[in-house]
Amino acid sequence: MPTVGMQPDADVLSAVSFDAQGKFLATGDRGGRIVVLESDPVAGKSKPGGVHYKFHVEFQSHEAEFDYVRSLAIEERISKIKWLAPTSDALFLLSTNDRAIKLWKIHRKANEAVTRTNIDRDTGQGPSSAAELRMPEVEQVADSSVVATLRRSYAVDVHQFHINSLGVNVDGETFMSADNLRINLWNANDADRAFNIIDTKPANMQDLTEVITVADFHPTSCSQFLFATSKGVVRLGDLREQALLDKGTKVFATPPPNGGAGGSPTGGEKSFFSDVTLSISDAKFTPDGGSIVTRDFMYVKIYDMRSEKKPLETISVHEYLRPKLWDLYENDCVYDGFEVGVSAEGNVTTGSYNNYFHVYDLKGKTDTWAEASKLPTGVYPISALLWNAQARNSVKKKRNSRTGRTLFSRKPKSPTGKEPALPALDPADPMSVLNSTNLPPLINPDALDYKNKVLHVQFHPRMNAIAVAGANNLFLYASGS
């Protein structure tokens, strides 16, 4: 579902967001445009299975700016979109680029037409005398159109650094915005001031060792929120504690590594890349509010809110990229901010390179990956990550069959109740494994297209469906589709 734009780079999607009911889906791009799609129940009846959306409205949210004080160019790229509670006749959403937060009202507006003109449209003839002159009139016509109206532009001097997060409170009146060092609390009706609730700026900027990378509110508690940092730490804050929170009430973190290639999910060895790959690019509460799901470059981690000792589960996403960390560091791919989506039914989704995206269960026992493409190569279940011949030869147990497998299904069983047997490998030709229909194709890190990547994903709030942004295309995947 491509968006309409003037140049390829401006069309690349940079934000995806469902509203609370899943009836509307908003996308933002690097050109500062927002496109809102509306659920189409008519198409759902004629084409059962999956989710169906139709165009609702498109508008320009942000323009490119230049900060003359800091001599800094501000891109128009939409970095975050969040929905506020709708009214009976209008929708409201917050959008932000690196600097400015705006509140938009989306509503239907009656079209107007000018009648009783002095010039005949058919003949082009005007009145022959002054006595025949008449005043034009404006009347409403039957048709109406959907328009987006800017309601508020929030103060831009509140943040000194680029805004990286927006979080809407469950109370429907307040929201937070976060940059690298501060988190501010806003009232949606007050555009001129915000209250600082987190300030991590040191007295001397040379002492800075950690920055805030993401922040969000709890889905059911109006006082609790989380913020994650570049050191792989998630802190839970509570607005009932005090006005300015110097540190979180709970701290969730993996034990720091102590030496090796790329760091380890359980501490392990430390390397040059450990600090880089530990940086959390996204963090979310599960819909029930009982767990926290984070994404860094290498892993998806699930924390139980009741235990700060260690992650409940650690799911490896990019293990096959460990030998290529130097290359990824040199081309800045290691800093890519992959998002994570969480469903109410116990699934986690996140993106990868080559327009691949993964779907896991919260226990990390299943991994299904697919290519976000108009002509996908397939949907593949994986019981073990397979990325080279050595790894294939070391696997001695089960692998899933992809027969009858859908994107959200669990591990399939054979008619006998046992897992499909591993096909025999030819020692003389280890690549012969590709001839088996029971195995997914290998993820070869040397063959991946690192320019095409899925950074933005989100689960539908009420259905087992995913919105996936791949370059300038939006893909919708649903259970059974």
Buried (B, 14 or more C-beta within 10 A) or exposed (E): BEBEBEEEEBBBBBBBBBBBEBBBBBBBBBBBBBBBBBBBEEBBEEEEEBBBBEEBBBBEBBEEBEEEEEEEEBBBBBBBBBBBBBEEEEBBBBBBBBBBBBBBBBBEEEEEEEEEEEEEEEEEEEEEEEEEEEEEEEEEEEEEEBEBEEBBEBBEEBBEBBBBBBBBBBEEBBBBBBBBBBBBBBEBEBBEEBBEBBEBEEEEEEEEEBBBBBBBBBBEBBBBBBBBBBBBBBBBBBBEEEEEBEEBEBEBBBEBBEEBBBBBBEEBEBBEBBBBBBBBBBBBBBBEBEBBBBBBBBBBBBBBBEEBEBBBBBBBBBBBBBBBBEBBBEEEBBEBBBBBBBBBBEBBBBBBBBBBBBBBBBEBEBBBBBBBBEEEEEBBBBBEBBBBBEBBEEBEEBBBBBEEBBBBBEBBEEEEEEBBEBBEBEEEEBEEBEEEEBBBEBBEBEEBEBEBBBBBBBBBBBBBBBBBBBBBBBBBBBBEB
